[in-house]
């Protein structure tokens, strides 16, 4: 990964550095918005994985159906961020 430390002030250099490490799927002009979106995506990924684990361990059918509904909702929310 190559990066130029050229900029008019430290804020611009910092923003460029952060944008290199956070995968950009959408063009966000505001750095804070970009970071918040990335944090939300990571949180959703963790919740999705946790739900998948719970579903595989659950024995009761009605509870599995409930968990699957929650999973679909989270997956849809996650896909909105992509």
N, C-alpha and C positions, 0 to 999 in steps of 0.2 A: 504494500500500500504506500502510495506516494502522497506527500502533503507539503504544500508551500506555506511557510509561516509569514506570508506577506499580507499586510492589511493596515488600515489606517489607525486602528486602535485594538486593544486586547479583546473587546467584545466581539468584533468581527472575526478575529482569529479563533476565538473560543467557539463561536457558532459554526464556523467552517470545520473545526476539529470534531465537534459533536455530530455534525451532519455526516461525516465520514464513517462514524462508528454505528450510527443508527440507520438501519436499512430504510430507504425512502420508497414508500409505495405511493405516497401522495406528496404533492409539493406543498409544503407548509411554509409560509413566510415567517411565522412567529416561532422562535426557538422553544418557548415554553409550551406552545400547543403541540409541537413535534414531540417533545419529551413526554408530555402527558399522554398522548396517543400511544406512544411506545410502551409506557408503563401499563396502560389499560390493556393493551394486547397481551402483554406478559401475564398479567393477572388473569385474564380470560383463559389463556392457555393452561395455566395451573388449575383453574377451576374445572375446565373440561377434562383434563387428565384425571383429576380426583373423582369426578363423576363417573367416568368410564371404569375406573377401578372399583367404585362402589357398585356399579351395575353388575360387573362380573362376579362380585362376591355375594350379591343379594340372592336370597332363595325365594322370597315371596314374589309372586307374579305381579300383584297389584303395586307393590313398592317398586319393582323394576320398571313398570310402565310409567309410574310417576317420575322416576329418575331419568328415564329416556325422554320424557317431555321436557324436563329441565335441561337436559343435554342439548336437545334440538334448539331450544331457545338461546342457549349460550353460543352454540355453533353459528346460529344466524347472526347474533350480535357480533361475534368475532369476524364473520365474513364481511360485515359492513365496514370493518376497519381495514380490510385488504384492498 
